[in-house]
Every structure is written in structure tokens, then in C-alpha cells.
Amino acid sequence: MVTTYGYLLLPLLFPMLASAGELHQLYSRPEAPTGTEADYGKTCAVIEQEIAALMPLTYSKKPAFEKDPYVGTAATVGTVAFPVALTYLAYPIAFDHVEQNQIEEVKVRIEALRQVKASKHCFED
């Protein structure tokens, strides 16, 4: 049985049901990346070089949570000796969030450059 308060909480739990307006969305919608004026002034070779330089920035060298040796050490030390060592367990999660945001920004830039290459017909002879 849903109380009156439960009905009042529905718009908070499901913002898209409350309104179709942009102000009530929890997550942003994907947008098609577009190149800048400077990008359109570049040659196809320069665009390709920039994409090649950006690609390594989309990789992560951070080990998975269960394979990270520091996580096991923090859990062992935190359990046995110093409980404050358990606070390290939150660090990989926070780092992953920041890293994923950075990777996403680079991927959007790469896609914008690919769009510029396509509009300039770089693949045609």
C-alpha cells in the first residue's frame, strides 16, 4: 500500500516520469560531437596525427579492483592492525570515476575529429 508520501516521492525516484523537460533529467543525453573551426582548417594528415596522439589517453593502466595488490594489503592491514587502512578501499573507486570521465572526454574529442575527417572526405582518393 502506497501512502500519500509515496506518491510525492515518485517524481524524485523517476524524474523522467515527472516531466519531459530538461530540468528533470538525472543523466545527460549523448550529443553528437562537432569539430571546431580550427579543426576544419587542419589537413587530413594533421587530424589523423591528433587522433593517433589521443588514442593512448583512452586506455587505463589501473588494475581491476580484485587484482589490485594495494586493495588486498589495505584489507589485511585494516582488519588486523589499523582500521583506518580500510579507507584506502574507497580510493580505487573514486580514481576510477575520475579516470572514466577523462577517458570519455578524450573519446568525444576523437569522435569530433573523425566527424571532421568524414566531412572533409579524407578517405576518398
mmCIF file of the C-alpha atoms, coordinates in Angstrom:
data_MODEL
# 
_entry.id   MODEL 
# 
loop_
_atom_site.group_PDB 
_atom_site.id 
_atom_site.type_symbol 
_atom_site.label_atom_id 
_atom_site.label_alt_id 
_atom_site.label_comp_id 
_atom_site.label_asym_id 
_atom_site.label_entity_id 
_atom_site.label_seq_id 
_atom_site.pdbx_PDB_ins_code 
_atom_site.Cartn_x 
_atom_site.Cartn_y 
_atom_site.Cartn_z 
_atom_site.occupancy 
_atom_site.B_iso_or_equiv 
_atom_site.pdbx_formal_charge 
_atom_site.auth_seq_id 
_atom_site.auth_comp_id 
_atom_site.auth_asym_id 
_atom_site.auth_atom_id 
_atom_site.pdbx_PDB_model_num 
ATOM 1   C CA . MET A 1 1   ? 0.000  0.000  0.000   1.00 0.00 ? 1   MET A CA 1 
ATOM 2   C CA . VAL A 1 2   ? 1.488  3.311  -1.100  1.00 0.00 ? 2   VAL A CA 1 
ATOM 3   C CA . THR A 1 3   ? 0.862  6.257  1.164   1.00 0.00 ? 3   THR A CA 1 
ATOM 4   C CA . THR A 1 4   ? 0.391  9.847  0.081   1.00 0.00 ? 4   THR A CA 1 
ATOM 5   C CA . TYR A 1 5   ? 4.049  10.463 0.808   1.00 0.00 ? 5   TYR A CA 1 
ATOM 6   C CA . GLY A 1 6   ? 4.969  7.611  -1.508  1.00 0.00 ? 6   GLY A CA 1 
ATOM 7   C CA . TYR A 1 7   ? 3.196  9.349  -4.377  1.00 0.00 ? 7   TYR A CA 1 
ATOM 8   C CA . LEU A 1 8   ? 5.090  12.541 -3.590  1.00 0.00 ? 8   LEU A CA 1 
ATOM 9   C CA . LEU A 1 9   ? 8.390  10.665 -3.793  1.00 0.00 ? 9   LEU A CA 1 
ATOM 10  C CA . LEU A 1 10  ? 7.706  9.142  -7.230  1.00 0.00 ? 10  LEU A CA 1 
ATOM 11  C CA . PRO A 1 11  ? 8.873  12.249 -9.138  1.00 0.00 ? 11  PRO A CA 1 
ATOM 12  C CA . LEU A 1 12  ? 12.120 12.121 -7.178  1.00 0.00 ? 12  LEU A CA 1 
ATOM 13  C CA . LEU A 1 13  ? 12.673 8.452  -7.940  1.00 0.00 ? 13  LEU A CA 1 
ATOM 14  C CA . PHE A 1 14  ? 11.635 8.644  -11.579 1.00 0.00 ? 14  PHE A CA 1 
ATOM 15  C CA . PRO A 1 15  ? 12.357 12.157 -12.837 1.00 0.00 ? 15  PRO A CA 1 
ATOM 16  C CA . MET A 1 16  ? 11.587 11.298 -16.446 1.00 0.00 ? 16  MET A CA 1 
ATOM 17  C CA . LEU A 1 17  ? 8.028  10.400 -15.429 1.00 0.00 ? 17  LEU A CA 1 
ATOM 18  C CA . ALA A 1 18  ? 7.582  13.721 -13.690 1.00 0.00 ? 18  ALA A CA 1 
ATOM 19  C CA . SER A 1 19  ? 8.213  15.856 -16.739 1.00 0.00 ? 19  SER A CA 1 
ATOM 20  C CA . ALA A 1 20  ? 9.736  15.598 -20.164 1.00 0.00 ? 20  ALA A CA 1 
ATOM 21  C CA . GLY A 1 21  ? 11.604 18.873 -19.545 1.00 0.00 ? 21  GLY A CA 1 
ATOM 22  C CA . GLU A 1 22  ? 15.387 19.048 -19.469 1.00 0.00 ? 22  GLU A CA 1 
ATOM 23  C CA . LEU A 1 23  ? 15.410 20.249 -15.847 1.00 0.00 ? 23  LEU A CA 1 
ATOM 24  C CA . HIS A 1 24  ? 14.134 16.944 -14.507 1.00 0.00 ? 24  HIS A CA 1 
ATOM 25  C CA . GLN A 1 25  ? 16.683 14.592 -16.042 1.00 0.00 ? 25  GLN A CA 1 
ATOM 26  C CA . LEU A 1 26  ? 19.212 12.815 -13.877 1.00 0.00 ? 26  LEU A CA 1 
ATOM 27  C CA . TYR A 1 27  ? 21.614 11.929 -16.672 1.00 0.00 ? 27  TYR A CA 1 
ATOM 28  C CA . SER A 1 28  ? 22.677 13.942 -19.663 1.00 0.00 ? 28  SER A CA 1 
ATOM 29  C CA . ARG A 1 29  ? 21.760 12.775 -23.102 1.00 0.00 ? 29  ARG A CA 1 
ATOM 30  C CA . PRO A 1 30  ? 24.518 11.932 -25.569 1.00 0.00 ? 30  PRO A CA 1 
ATOM 31  C CA . GLU A 1 31  ? 25.235 14.599 -28.129 1.00 0.00 ? 31  GLU A CA 1 
ATOM 32  C CA . ALA A 1 32  ? 26.896 14.273 -31.492 1.00 0.00 ? 32  ALA A CA 1 
ATOM 33  C CA . PRO A 1 33  ? 30.379 15.747 -31.158 1.00 0.00 ? 33  PRO A CA 1 
ATOM 34  C CA . THR A 1 34  ? 31.260 18.549 -33.535 1.00 0.00 ? 34  THR A CA 1 
ATOM 35  C CA . GLY A 1 35  ? 34.626 19.874 -34.562 1.00 0.00 ? 35  GLY A CA 1 
ATOM 36  C CA . THR A 1 36  ? 35.774 23.433 -34.052 1.00 0.00 ? 36  THR A CA 1 
ATOM 37  C CA . GLU A 1 37  ? 36.601 25.968 -36.746 1.00 0.00 ? 37  GLU A CA 1 
ATOM 38  C CA . ALA A 1 38  ? 40.295 25.246 -36.155 1.00 0.00 ? 38  ALA A CA 1 
ATOM 39  C CA . ASP A 1 39  ? 39.660 21.527 -36.762 1.00 0.00 ? 39  ASP A CA 1 
ATOM 40  C CA . TYR A 1 40  ? 38.154 22.228 -40.164 1.00 0.00 ? 40  TYR A CA 1 
ATOM 41  C CA . GLY A 1 41  ? 41.252 24.245 -41.080 1.00 0.00 ? 41  GLY A CA 1 
ATOM 42  C CA . LYS A 1 42  ? 43.571 21.284 -40.449 1.00 0.00 ? 42  LYS A CA 1 
ATOM 43  C CA . THR A 1 43  ? 44.714 18.888 -43.127 1.00 0.00 ? 43  THR A CA 1 
ATOM 44  C CA . CYS A 1 44  ? 43.644 15.266 -43.066 1.00 0.00 ? 44  CYS A CA 1 
ATOM 45  C CA . ALA A 1 45  ? 47.159 14.189 -42.079 1.00 0.00 ? 45  ALA A CA 1 
ATOM 46  C CA . VAL A 1 46  ? 47.232 16.566 -39.100 1.00 0.00 ? 46  VAL A CA 1 
ATOM 47  C CA . ILE A 1 47  ? 43.802 15.365 -37.964 1.00 0.00 ? 47  ILE A CA 1 
ATOM 48  C CA . GLU A 1 48  ? 44.969 11.757 -38.196 1.00 0.00 ? 48  GLU A CA 1 
ATOM 49  C CA . GLN A 1 49  ? 48.089 12.589 -36.164 1.00 0.00 ? 49  GLN A CA 1 
ATOM 50  C CA . GLU A 1 50  ? 45.993 14.232 -33.462 1.00 0.00 ? 50  GLU A CA 1 
ATOM 51  C CA . ILE A 1 51  ? 43.704 11.200 -33.275 1.00 0.00 ? 51  ILE A CA 1 
ATOM 52  C CA . ALA A 1 52  ? 46.733 8.915  -33.015 1.00 0.00 ? 52  ALA A CA 1 
ATOM 53  C CA . ALA A 1 53  ? 48.131 11.064 -30.199 1.00 0.00 ? 53  ALA A CA 1 
ATOM 54  C CA . LEU A 1 54  ? 44.815 10.983 -28.313 1.00 0.00 ? 54  LEU A CA 1 
ATOM 55  C CA . MET A 1 55  ? 44.204 7.225  -28.577 1.00 0.00 ? 55  MET A CA 1 
ATOM 56  C CA . PRO A 1 56  ? 46.628 6.210  -25.777 1.00 0.00 ? 56  PRO A CA 1 
ATOM 57  C CA . LEU A 1 57  ? 44.723 8.528  -23.431 1.00 0.00 ? 57  LEU A CA 1 
ATOM 58  C CA . THR A 1 58  ? 41.674 6.264  -23.726 1.00 0.00 ? 58  THR A CA 1 
ATOM 59  C CA . TYR A 1 59  ? 43.466 3.312  -22.116 1.00 0.00 ? 59  TYR A CA 1 
ATOM 60  C CA . SER A 1 60  ? 43.575 2.589  -18.381 1.00 0.00 ? 60  SER A CA 1 
ATOM 61  C CA . LYS A 1 61  ? 46.553 1.039  -16.635 1.00 0.00 ? 61  LYS A CA 1 
ATOM 62  C CA . LYS A 1 62  ? 44.751 0.741  -13.318 1.00 0.00 ? 62  LYS A CA 1 
ATOM 63  C CA . PRO A 1 63  ? 44.287 -2.909 -12.346 1.00 0.00 ? 63  PRO A CA 1 
ATOM 64  C CA . ALA A 1 64  ? 40.826 -4.252 -11.635 1.00 0.00 ? 64  ALA A CA 1 
ATOM 65  C CA . PHE A 1 65  ? 39.663 -3.871 -8.035  1.00 0.00 ? 65  PHE A CA 1 
ATOM 66  C CA . GLU A 1 66  ? 40.100 -7.558 -7.235  1.00 0.00 ? 66  GLU A CA 1 
ATOM 67  C CA . LYS A 1 67  ? 43.567 -7.669 -8.860  1.00 0.00 ? 67  LYS A CA 1 
ATOM 68  C CA . ASP A 1 68  ? 44.940 -4.529 -7.204  1.00 0.00 ? 68  ASP A CA 1 
ATOM 69  C CA . PRO A 1 69  ? 47.617 -5.600 -4.680  1.00 0.00 ? 69  PRO A CA 1 
ATOM 70  C CA . TYR A 1 70  ? 47.069 -2.440 -2.617  1.00 0.00 ? 70  TYR A CA 1 
ATOM 71  C CA . VAL A 1 71  ? 43.436 -3.391 -2.009  1.00 0.00 ? 71  VAL A CA 1 
ATOM 72  C CA . GLY A 1 72  ? 44.436 -6.737 -0.503  1.00 0.00 ? 72  GLY A CA 1 
ATOM 73  C CA . THR A 1 73  ? 47.089 -5.075 1.633   1.00 0.00 ? 73  THR A CA 1 
ATOM 74  C CA . ALA A 1 74  ? 44.667 -2.397 2.843   1.00 0.00 ? 74  ALA A CA 1 
ATOM 75  C CA . ALA A 1 75  ? 42.055 -5.021 3.711   1.00 0.00 ? 75  ALA A CA 1 
ATOM 76  C CA . THR A 1 76  ? 44.575 -7.176 5.593   1.00 0.00 ? 76  THR A CA 1 
ATOM 77  C CA . VAL A 1 77  ? 46.203 -4.308 7.489   1.00 0.00 ? 77  VAL A CA 1 
ATOM 78  C CA . GLY A 1 78  ? 42.828 -2.697 8.153   1.00 0.00 ? 78  GLY A CA 1 
ATOM 79  C CA . THR A 1 79  ? 41.402 -5.897 9.574   1.00 0.00 ? 79  THR A CA 1 
ATOM 80  C CA . VAL A 1 80  ? 44.414 -6.920 11.638  1.00 0.00 ? 80  VAL A CA 1 
ATOM 81  C CA . ALA A 1 81  ? 46.112 -3.746 12.818  1.00 0.00 ? 81  ALA A CA 1 
ATOM 82  C CA . PHE A 1 82  ? 44.819 -0.339 11.745  1.00 0.00 ? 82  PHE A CA 1 
ATOM 83  C CA . PRO A 1 83  ? 41.148 0.009  10.783  1.00 0.00 ? 83  PRO A CA 1 
ATOM 84  C CA . VAL A 1 84  ? 41.932 3.381  9.216   1.00 0.00 ? 84  VAL A CA 1 
ATOM 85  C CA . ALA A 1 85  ? 43.722 1.469  6.420   1.00 0.00 ? 85  ALA A CA 1 
ATOM 86  C CA . LEU A 1 86  ? 40.277 0.331  5.218   1.00 0.00 ? 86  LEU A CA 1 
ATOM 87  C CA . THR A 1 87  ? 39.648 3.868  3.978   1.00 0.00 ? 87  THR A CA 1 
ATOM 88  C CA . TYR A 1 88  ? 42.019 3.103  1.087   1.00 0.00 ? 88  TYR A CA 1 
ATOM 89  C CA . LEU A 1 89  ? 39.370 0.785  -0.338  1.00 0.00 ? 89  LEU A CA 1 
ATOM 90  C CA . ALA A 1 90  ? 37.368 3.841  -1.448  1.00 0.00 ? 90  ALA A CA 1 
ATOM 91  C CA . TYR A 1 91  ? 40.328 5.301  -3.383  1.00 0.00 ? 91  TYR A CA 1 
ATOM 92  C CA . PRO A 1 92  ? 40.246 2.927  -6.401  1.00 0.00 ? 92  PRO A CA 1 
ATOM 93  C CA . ILE A 1 93  ? 36.538 3.571  -6.821  1.00 0.00 ? 93  ILE A CA 1 
ATOM 94  C CA . ALA A 1 94  ? 36.970 7.347  -6.714  1.00 0.00 ? 94  ALA A CA 1 
ATOM 95  C CA . PHE A 1 95  ? 40.002 7.175  -9.019  1.00 0.00 ? 95  PHE A CA 1 
ATOM 96  C CA . ASP A 1 96  ? 38.069 5.032  -11.489 1.00 0.00 ? 96  ASP A CA 1 
ATOM 97  C CA . HIS A 1 97  ? 35.255 7.588  -11.597 1.00 0.00 ? 97  HIS A CA 1 
ATOM 98  C CA . VAL A 1 98  ? 37.657 10.444 -12.370 1.00 0.00 ? 98  VAL A CA 1 
ATOM 99  C CA . GLU A 1 99  ? 39.581 8.371  -14.898 1.00 0.00 ? 99  GLU A CA 1 
ATOM 100 C CA . GLN A 1 100 ? 36.423 7.300  -16.734 1.00 0.00 ? 100 GLN A CA 1 
ATOM 101 C CA . ASN A 1 101 ? 35.325 10.943 -17.036 1.00 0.00 ? 101 ASN A CA 1 
ATOM 102 C CA . GLN A 1 102 ? 38.703 11.866 -18.530 1.00 0.00 ? 102 GLN A CA 1 
ATOM 103 C CA . ILE A 1 103 ? 38.586 8.928  -20.936 1.00 0.00 ? 103 ILE A CA 1 
ATOM 104 C CA . GLU A 1 104 ? 35.073 9.886  -22.026 1.00 0.00 ? 104 GLU A CA 1 
ATOM 105 C CA . GLU A 1 105 ? 36.179 13.454 -22.784 1.00 0.00 ? 105 GLU A CA 1 
ATOM 106 C CA . VAL A 1 106 ? 39.026 12.157 -24.965 1.00 0.00 ? 106 VAL A CA 1 
ATOM 107 C CA . LYS A 1 107 ? 36.684 9.761  -26.782 1.00 0.00 ? 107 LYS A CA 1 
ATOM 108 C CA . VAL A 1 108 ? 34.303 12.631 -27.553 1.00 0.00 ? 108 VAL A CA 1 
ATOM 109 C CA . ARG A 1 109 ? 37.221 14.676 -28.941 1.00 0.00 ? 109 ARG A CA 1 
ATOM 110 C CA . ILE A 1 110 ? 38.364 11.754 -31.092 1.00 0.00 ? 110 ILE A CA 1 
ATOM 111 C CA . GLU A 1 111 ? 34.854 11.292 -32.431 1.00 0.00 ? 111 GLU A CA 1 
ATOM 112 C CA . ALA A 1 112 ? 34.639 15.019 -33.256 1.00 0.00 ? 112 ALA A CA 1 
ATOM 113 C CA . LEU A 1 113 ? 37.890 14.739 -35.225 1.00 0.00 ? 113 LEU A CA 1 
ATOM 114 C CA . ARG A 1 114 ? 36.555 11.683 -37.044 1.00 0.00 ? 114 ARG A CA 1 
ATOM 115 C CA . GLN A 1 115 ? 33.446 13.648 -37.978 1.00 0.00 ? 115 GLN A CA 1 
ATOM 116 C CA . VAL A 1 116 ? 35.671 16.412 -39.382 1.00 0.00 ? 116 VAL A CA 1 
ATOM 117 C CA . LYS A 1 117 ? 37.633 13.840 -41.385 1.00 0.00 ? 117 LYS A CA 1 
ATOM 118 C CA . ALA A 1 118 ? 34.414 12.430 -42.781 1.00 0.00 ? 118 ALA A CA 1 
ATOM 119 C CA . SER A 1 119 ? 33.060 15.841 -43.746 1.00 0.00 ? 119 SER A CA 1 
ATOM 120 C CA . LYS A 1 120 ? 36.363 16.685 -45.476 1.00 0.00 ? 120 LYS A CA 1 
ATOM 121 C CA . HIS A 1 121 ? 36.196 13.354 -47.388 1.00 0.00 ? 121 HIS A CA 1 
ATOM 122 C CA . CYS A 1 122 ? 39.673 12.372 -46.168 1.00 0.00 ? 122 CYS A CA 1 
ATOM 123 C CA . PHE A 1 123 ? 39.112 8.748  -47.160 1.00 0.00 ? 123 PHE A CA 1 
ATOM 124 C CA . GLU A 1 124 ? 38.437 9.489  -50.800 1.00 0.00 ? 124 GLU A CA 1 
ATOM 125 C CA . ASP A 1 125 ? 41.180 9.453  -53.424 1.00 0.00 ? 125 ASP A CA 1 
# 
